[in-house]
Amino acid sequence: MIPPRPASPPPRAPLRRTLAALAAAGLALGVASPALGSDAAHELVETAIRHEEGDGVPRSLARAYELYCEAARAGSPEALMRIGWMYAQGRGRPRDASIAETMFRRAAGADSDLRDRLPDCLRPPYQIVAYTEPEPEPARVLAPATTIVKAVQPPSDPLADYPELQRSKLAGTVVALAREHRLDVRLVLAVMRAESNFDPNARSPKNAQGLMQLLPETAERFAVRNAFDPVQNLRGGMRYLQWLLSYFRGDVTLALAGYNAGERAVDRHRGVPPYPETLDYVKRIRALYPDDRHPFDAGVTEPSPWLPSHDAPRATIRRASWSAGD
């Protein structure tokens, strides 16, 4: 028999977040404030991610949302995208496809549109936002960032959502290579679908080739002699994805942006480049693979030089939720 729980304190009043002070400062959506530069906006986004994931701080989606809103008002495209994902996935906010689409369009630098629907925190004059949430989860104790990730195990049927690939002779190869490169096969499959729709002979207008659409310079970089050879292409694409996850310390969004636009573009913009193609690419893959973090091997490469110093404890080797235990 479960013993009765001790009497709990009275329920908390709804948490009230005061945003009116920001309005008084004259902040406008998509325009950086003189008092809050791009570095400060980036710090807000990084802190919000830590609250969203519970990395070293109590997990609080409400606090994360508040910080994303503040960063978005300071002109951060990544904050706009993160807000969009919260509404698209019903993650701490009511699911709302129209708000999500507006956030994605604004992140891409699109002009205002009659279809736009902004969340309350981004509609001037800024209102006081009130909401409730459960008690924050305790902060996680994170492993050292230098730990080498173990090979992740695929879910019981990783190809269930890809019947077109189930019939292919490549199915077993994709799963085996994903395990060899310590990648979640779901992420690999999502990238393959977005890149080539599983066509080994695909070629883009920019001359990206094969299943994982390797540019000639990328193929050369990862020792791929024939990008139209399916196994060579898969191996090269997975090596690049593995490298990007190490370079961006497990941040799936940044790794995907790097795969599409190149890691140098991500470094230049200190986040997802505001290119419509890249933003759409990341959005499509994240719809198929919603995890924010992926296990990575910190020994593959040094981290991106612009990642803030406080990212070190967040750059943790993690297993996917479905991976095998020790």
Contacts in CASP RR format, 6 or more apart in sequence:
PFRMAT RR
TARGET T0000
AUTHOR 0000-0000-0000
METHOD contacts of the structure
MODEL  1
MIPPRPASPPPRAPLRRTLAALAAAGLALGVASPALGSDAAHELVETAIR
HEEGDGVPRSLARAYELYCEAARAGSPEALMRIGWMYAQGRGRPRDASIA
ETMFRRAAGADSDLRDRLPDCLRPPYQIVAYTEPEPEPARVLAPATTIVK
AVQPPSDPLADYPELQRSKLAGTVVALAREHRLDVRLVLAVMRAESNFDP
NARSPKNAQGLMQLLPETAERFAVRNAFDPVQNLRGGMRYLQWLLSYFRG
DVTLALAGYNAGERAVDRHRGVPPYPETLDYVKRIRALYPDDRHPFDAGV
TEPSPWLPSHDAPRATIRRASWSAGD
12 132 0 8 1.000
14 130 0 8 1.000
14 131 0 8 1.000
14 132 0 8 1.000
15 62 0 8 1.000
15 130 0 8 1.000
15 131 0 8 1.000
15 132 0 8 1.000
15 133 0 8 1.000
16 128 0 8 1.000
16 129 0 8 1.000
16 130 0 8 1.000
17 62 0 8 1.000
17 66 0 8 1.000
17 128 0 8 1.000
17 129 0 8 1.000
17 130 0 8 1.000
17 131 0 8 1.000
18 128 0 8 1.000
19 66 0 8 1.000
19 69 0 8 1.000
19 70 0 8 1.000
19 121 0 8 1.000
19 126 0 8 1.000
19 127 0 8 1.000
19 128 0 8 1.000
19 129 0 8 1.000
20 125 0 8 1.000
20 126 0 8 1.000
20 127 0 8 1.000
20 128 0 8 1.000
22 70 0 8 1.000
22 73 0 8 1.000
22 126 0 8 1.000
23 124 0 8 1.000
23 125 0 8 1.000
23 126 0 8 1.000
25 33 0 8 1.000
25 35 0 8 1.000
26 33 0 8 1.000
27 33 0 8 1.000
27 36 0 8 1.000
27 73 0 8 1.000
27 74 0 8 1.000
27 126 0 8 1.000
28 73 0 8 1.000
28 124 0 8 1.000
29 72 0 8 1.000
29 73 0 8 1.000
29 75 0 8 1.000
29 106 0 8 1.000
29 118 0 8 1.000
29 122 0 8 1.000
29 124 0 8 1.000
30 72 0 8 1.000
30 73 0 8 1.000
30 74 0 8 1.000
30 75 0 8 1.000
30 80 0 8 1.000
30 106 0 8 1.000
31 75 0 8 1.000
32 38 0 8 1.000
32 41 0 8 1.000
32 74 0 8 1.000
32 75 0 8 1.000
33 73 0 8 1.000
33 74 0 8 1.000
36 74 0 8 1.000
37 74 0 8 1.000
38 74 0 8 1.000
38 75 0 8 1.000
38 76 0 8 1.000
38 270 0 8 1.000
40 74 0 8 1.000
41 71 0 8 1.000
41 74 0 8 1.000
41 75 0 8 1.000
41 76 0 8 1.000
41 79 0 8 1.000
42 71 0 8 1.000
42 76 0 8 1.000
42 78 0 8 1.000
42 270 0 8 1.000
42 271 0 8 1.000
42 308 0 8 1.000
43 308 0 8 1.000
44 67 0 8 1.000
44 68 0 8 1.000
44 70 0 8 1.000
44 71 0 8 1.000
44 74 0 8 1.000
44 76 0 8 1.000
44 79 0 8 1.000
45 67 0 8 1.000
45 68 0 8 1.000
45 71 0 8 1.000
45 76 0 8 1.000
45 78 0 8 1.000
45 79 0 8 1.000
45 82 0 8 1.000
46 308 0 8 1.000
46 310 0 8 1.000
46 311 0 8 1.000
47 67 0 8 1.000
48 63 0 8 1.000
48 64 0 8 1.000
48 65 0 8 1.000
48 66 0 8 1.000
48 67 0 8 1.000
48 68 0 8 1.000
48 71 0 8 1.000
48 79 0 8 1.000
48 82 0 8 1.000
49 55 0 8 1.000
49 64 0 8 1.000
49 82 0 8 1.000
49 292 0 8 1.000
49 314 0 8 1.000
50 56 0 8 1.000
50 57 0 8 1.000
50 314 0 8 1.000
51 57 0 8 1.000
51 58 0 8 1.000
51 59 0 8 1.000
51 60 0 8 1.000
51 61 0 8 1.000
51 63 0 8 1.000
51 64 0 8 1.000
51 67 0 8 1.000
52 59 0 8 1.000
52 61 0 8 1.000
52 64 0 8 1.000
52 82 0 8 1.000
52 91 0 8 1.000
52 292 0 8 1.000
53 59 0 8 1.000
53 292 0 8 1.000
53 293 0 8 1.000
53 314 0 8 1.000
54 60 0 8 1.000
54 137 0 8 1.000
54 139 0 8 1.000
54 140 0 8 1.000
55 139 0 8 1.000
55 140 0 8 1.000
55 142 0 8 1.000
55 313 0 8 1.000
55 314 0 8 1.000
55 316 0 8 1.000
56 139 0 8 1.000
56 140 0 8 1.000
56 142 0 8 1.000
56 313 0 8 1.000
56 314 0 8 1.000
57 139 0 8 1.000
58 136 0 8 1.000
58 137 0 8 1.000
58 138 0 8 1.000
58 139 0 8 1.000
59 136 0 8 1.000
59 137 0 8 1.000
59 139 0 8 1.000
60 133 0 8 1.000
60 136 0 8 1.000
61 86 0 8 1.000
61 91 0 8 1.000
61 92 0 8 1.000
61 93 0 8 1.000
61 133 0 8 1.000
62 92 0 8 1.000
62 131 0 8 1.000
62 133 0 8 1.000
63 136 0 8 1.000
64 86 0 8 1.000
65 83 0 8 1.000
65 86 0 8 1.000
65 92 0 8 1.000
65 93 0 8 1.000
65 121 0 8 1.000
66 121 0 8 1.000
66 129 0 8 1.000
68 79 0 8 1.000
68 82 0 8 1.000
68 83 0 8 1.000
68 86 0 8 1.000
69 79 0 8 1.000
69 83 0 8 1.000
69 119 0 8 1.000
69 121 0 8 1.000
69 122 0 8 1.000
69 129 0 8 1.000
71 78 0 8 1.000
71 79 0 8 1.000
72 79 0 8 1.000
72 80 0 8 1.000
72 83 0 8 1.000
72 122 0 8 1.000
73 121 0 8 1.000
73 122 0 8 1.000
73 126 0 8 1.000
77 106 0 8 1.000
77 107 0 8 1.000
77 108 0 8 1.000
77 109 0 8 1.000
77 272 0 8 1.000
77 274 0 8 1.000
77 279 0 8 1.000
78 107 0 8 1.000
78 253 0 8 1.000
78 271 0 8 1.000
78 272 0 8 1.000
80 103 0 8 1.000
80 104 0 8 1.000
80 106 0 8 1.000
80 107 0 8 1.000
81 103 0 8 1.000
81 104 0 8 1.000
81 107 0 8 1.000
81 253 0 8 1.000
81 272 0 8 1.000
81 279 0 8 1.000
81 282 0 8 1.000
81 283 0 8 1.000
83 99 0 8 1.000
83 103 0 8 1.000
83 119 0 8 1.000
83 122 0 8 1.000
84 99 0 8 1.000
84 100 0 8 1.000
84 103 0 8 1.000
84 104 0 8 1.000
85 91 0 8 1.000
85 100 0 8 1.000
85 286 0 8 1.000
85 290 0 8 1.000
86 92 0 8 1.000
86 93 0 8 1.000
87 93 0 8 1.000
87 94 0 8 1.000
87 95 0 8 1.000
87 96 0 8 1.000
87 97 0 8 1.000
87 99 0 8 1.000
87 100 0 8 1.000
87 103 0 8 1.000
87 119 0 8 1.000
88 95 0 8 1.000
88 97 0 8 1.000
88 100 0 8 1.000
88 287 0 8 1.000
89 95 0 8 1.000
89 290 0 8 1.000
92 133 0 8 1.000
93 119 0 8 1.000
96 117 0 8 1.000
98 115 0 8 1.000
98 117 0 8 1.000
99 117 0 8 1.000
99 118 0 8 1.000
99 119 0 8 1.000
101 115 0 8 1.000
102 113 0 8 1.000
102 115 0 8 1.000
102 116 0 8 1.000
102 117 0 8 1.000
102 118 0 8 1.000
103 119 0 8 1.000
104 279 0 8 1.000
104 280 0 8 1.000
104 283 0 8 1.000
105 113 0 8 1.000
105 116 0 8 1.000
106 116 0 8 1.000
107 272 0 8 1.000
107 274 0 8 1.000
107 279 0 8 1.000
108 274 0 8 1.000
108 275 0 8 1.000
108 276 0 8 1.000
108 279 0 8 1.000
108 280 0 8 1.000
109 274 0 8 1.000
109 276 0 8 1.000
110 276 0 8 1.000
120 127 0 8 1.000
120 129 0 8 1.000
121 127 0 8 1.000
121 129 0 8 1.000
142 313 0 8 1.000
142 314 0 8 1.000
142 316 0 8 1.000
143 316 0 8 1.000
143 317 0 8 1.000
143 318 0 8 1.000
144 316 0 8 1.000
145 249 0 8 1.000
145 298 0 8 1.000
145 312 0 8 1.000
145 313 0 8 1.000
145 315 0 8 1.000
145 316 0 8 1.000
145 317 0 8 1.000
146 298 0 8 1.000
146 299 0 8 1.000
147 298 0 8 1.000
147 316 0 8 1.000
147 317 0 8 1.000
148 297 0 8 1.000
148 298 0 8 1.000
148 299 0 8 1.000
148 317 0 8 1.000
149 182 0 8 1.000
149 295 0 8 1.000
149 296 0 8 1.000
149 297 0 8 1.000
149 317 0 8 1.000
149 318 0 8 1.000
149 319 0 8 1.000
150 182 0 8 1.000
150 295 0 8 1.000
150 319 0 8 1.000
151 179 0 8 1.000
151 180 0 8 1.000
151 182 0 8 1.000
152 179 0 8 1.000
152 182 0 8 1.000
152 183 0 8 1.000
152 184 0 8 1.000
152 295 0 8 1.000
152 319 0 8 1.000
152 320 0 8 1.000
152 323 0 8 1.000
153 179 0 8 1.000
153 322 0 8 1.000
153 323 0 8 1.000
153 324 0 8 1.000
154 175 0 8 1.000
154 178 0 8 1.000
154 179 0 8 1.000
154 184 0 8 1.000
154 185 0 8 1.000
155 185 0 8 1.000
155 186 0 8 1.000
155 322 0 8 1.000
158 175 0 8 1.000
158 185 0 8 1.000
158 186 0 8 1.000
158 189 0 8 1.000
159 165 0 8 1.000
159 166 0 8 1.000
159 171 0 8 1.000
159 175 0 8 1.000
159 189 0 8 1.000
161 189 0 8 1.000
162 189 0 8 1.000
162 193 0 8 1.000
162 198 0 8 1.000
164 198 0 8 1.000
165 171 0 8 1.000
165 174 0 8 1.000
165 189 0 8 1.000
165 192 0 8 1.000
165 198 0 8 1.000
168 198 0 8 1.000
170 198 0 8 1.000
170 200 0 8 1.000
170 211 0 8 1.000
170 230 0 8 1.000
170 234 0 8 1.000
173 230 0 8 1.000
173 231 0 8 1.000
173 234 0 8 1.000
174 185 0 8 1.000
174 188 0 8 1.000
174 189 0 8 1.000
174 192 0 8 1.000
174 234 0 8 1.000
175 185 0 8 1.000
177 188 0 8 1.000
177 231 0 8 1.000
177 234 0 8 1.000
177 235 0 8 1.000
177 238 0 8 1.000
178 184 0 8 1.000
178 185 0 8 1.000
178 188 0 8 1.000
178 238 0 8 1.000
179 185 0 8 1.000
180 238 0 8 1.000
181 235 0 8 1.000
181 238 0 8 1.000
181 239 0 8 1.000
181 241 0 8 1.000
181 242 0 8 1.000
182 242 0 8 1.000
182 295 0 8 1.000
182 297 0 8 1.000
183 238 0 8 1.000
183 241 0 8 1.000
183 242 0 8 1.000
183 245 0 8 1.000
183 294 0 8 1.000
184 289 0 8 1.000
184 291 0 8 1.000
184 294 0 8 1.000
184 295 0 8 1.000
184 320 0 8 1.000
186 288 0 8 1.000
186 289 0 8 1.000
187 241 0 8 1.000
187 252 0 8 1.000
187 285 0 8 1.000
187 289 0 8 1.000
187 291 0 8 1.000
187 294 0 8 1.000
188 238 0 8 1.000
188 241 0 8 1.000
189 288 0 8 1.000
190 285 0 8 1.000
190 288 0 8 1.000
190 289 0 8 1.000
191 212 0 8 1.000
191 241 0 8 1.000
191 256 0 8 1.000
191 259 0 8 1.000
191 285 0 8 1.000
192 198 0 8 1.000
192 211 0 8 1.000
192 212 0 8 1.000
193 288 0 8 1.000
194 281 0 8 1.000
194 284 0 8 1.000
194 285 0 8 1.000
194 288 0 8 1.000
195 202 0 8 1.000
195 208 0 8 1.000
195 210 0 8 1.000
195 211 0 8 1.000
195 212 0 8 1.000
195 213 0 8 1.000
196 202 0 8 1.000
196 210 0 8 1.000
196 211 0 8 1.000
196 212 0 8 1.000
196 213 0 8 1.000
198 211 0 8 1.000
199 210 0 8 1.000
199 211 0 8 1.000
200 210 0 8 1.000
200 211 0 8 1.000
200 228 0 8 1.000
200 230 0 8 1.000
200 233 0 8 1.000
201 210 0 8 1.000
201 228 0 8 1.000
202 209 0 8 1.000
202 210 0 8 1.000
202 211 0 8 1.000
202 213 0 8 1.000
203 209 0 8 1.000
203 210 0 8 1.000
204 213 0 8 1.000
206 215 0 8 1.000
207 215 0 8 1.000
207 216 0 8 1.000
208 214 0 8 1.000
208 215 0 8 1.000
209 215 0 8 1.000
209 216 0 8 1.000
209 219 0 8 1.000
209 227 0 8 1.000
209 228 0 8 1.000
209 233 0 8 1.000
210 227 0 8 1.000
210 228 0 8 1.000
210 230 0 8 1.000
210 233 0 8 1.000
211 230 0 8 1.000
211 233 0 8 1.000
211 234 0 8 1.000
212 233 0 8 1.000
212 234 0 8 1.000
212 236 0 8 1.000
212 237 0 8 1.000
212 238 0 8 1.000
212 240 0 8 1.000
214 222 0 8 1.000
214 224 0 8 1.000
214 227 0 8 1.000
214 233 0 8 1.000
214 236 0 8 1.000
214 237 0 8 1.000
214 240 0 8 1.000
216 227 0 8 1.000
218 224 0 8 1.000
218 236 0 8 1.000
218 237 0 8 1.000
218 240 0 8 1.000
219 225 0 8 1.000
219 227 0 8 1.000
219 233 0 8 1.000
219 236 0 8 1.000
221 240 0 8 1.000
222 235 0 8 1.000
222 236 0 8 1.000
222 237 0 8 1.000
222 239 0 8 1.000
222 240 0 8 1.000
223 236 0 8 1.000
224 232 0 8 1.000
224 233 0 8 1.000
224 235 0 8 1.000
224 236 0 8 1.000
224 237 0 8 1.000
225 232 0 8 1.000
226 232 0 8 1.000
227 233 0 8 1.000
240 259 0 8 1.000
241 255 0 8 1.000
241 259 0 8 1.000
242 296 0 8 1.000
242 297 0 8 1.000
242 300 0 8 1.000
243 300 0 8 1.000
243 301 0 8 1.000
244 254 0 8 1.000
244 255 0 8 1.000
244 258 0 8 1.000
244 259 0 8 1.000
244 263 0 8 1.000
245 251 0 8 1.000
245 252 0 8 1.000
245 255 0 8 1.000
245 294 0 8 1.000
245 295 0 8 1.000
245 296 0 8 1.000
246 296 0 8 1.000
246 297 0 8 1.000
246 298 0 8 1.000
246 299 0 8 1.000
246 300 0 8 1.000
246 301 0 8 1.000
246 303 0 8 1.000
247 255 0 8 1.000
247 263 0 8 1.000
247 300 0 8 1.000
247 301 0 8 1.000
247 302 0 8 1.000
247 303 0 8 1.000
247 304 0 8 1.000
248 254 0 8 1.000
248 255 0 8 1.000
248 258 0 8 1.000
248 263 0 8 1.000
248 266 0 8 1.000
248 303 0 8 1.000
248 304 0 8 1.000
248 307 0 8 1.000
249 296 0 8 1.000
249 298 0 8 1.000
249 303 0 8 1.000
249 304 0 8 1.000
249 307 0 8 1.000
249 311 0 8 1.000
249 314 0 8 1.000
249 315 0 8 1.000
250 293 0 8 1.000
250 294 0 8 1.000
250 295 0 8 1.000
250 296 0 8 1.000
250 315 0 8 1.000
251 292 0 8 1.000
251 293 0 8 1.000
252 286 0 8 1.000
252 289 0 8 1.000
252 291 0 8 1.000
252 292 0 8 1.000
252 293 0 8 1.000
252 294 0 8 1.000
253 272 0 8 1.000
253 282 0 8 1.000
253 286 0 8 1.000
253 292 0 8 1.000
254 266 0 8 1.000
254 271 0 8 1.000
254 272 0 8 1.000
254 304 0 8 1.000
255 294 0 8 1.000
256 281 0 8 1.000
256 282 0 8 1.000
256 285 0 8 1.000
256 286 0 8 1.000
257 265 0 8 1.000
257 266 0 8 1.000
257 271 0 8 1.000
257 272 0 8 1.000
257 273 0 8 1.000
257 278 0 8 1.000
257 281 0 8 1.000
257 282 0 8 1.000
258 265 0 8 1.000
258 266 0 8 1.000
258 278 0 8 1.000
260 277 0 8 1.000
260 278 0 8 1.000
260 281 0 8 1.000
260 282 0 8 1.000
261 273 0 8 1.000
261 275 0 8 1.000
261 277 0 8 1.000
261 278 0 8 1.000
263 304 0 8 1.000
265 273 0 8 1.000
265 275 0 8 1.000
265 278 0 8 1.000
266 272 0 8 1.000
266 273 0 8 1.000
266 304 0 8 1.000
267 304 0 8 1.000
267 305 0 8 1.000
267 306 0 8 1.000
270 306 0 8 1.000
272 278 0 8 1.000
272 279 0 8 1.000
272 282 0 8 1.000
291 320 0 8 1.000
291 321 0 8 1.000
293 318 0 8 1.000
294 318 0 8 1.000
294 320 0 8 1.000
295 317 0 8 1.000
295 318 0 8 1.000
295 319 0 8 1.000
295 320 0 8 1.000
295 323 0 8 1.000
296 315 0 8 1.000
296 317 0 8 1.000
297 317 0 8 1.000
298 315 0 8 1.000
298 317 0 8 1.000
303 311 0 8 1.000
303 315 0 8 1.000
307 315 0 8 1.000
319 325 0 8 1.000
END
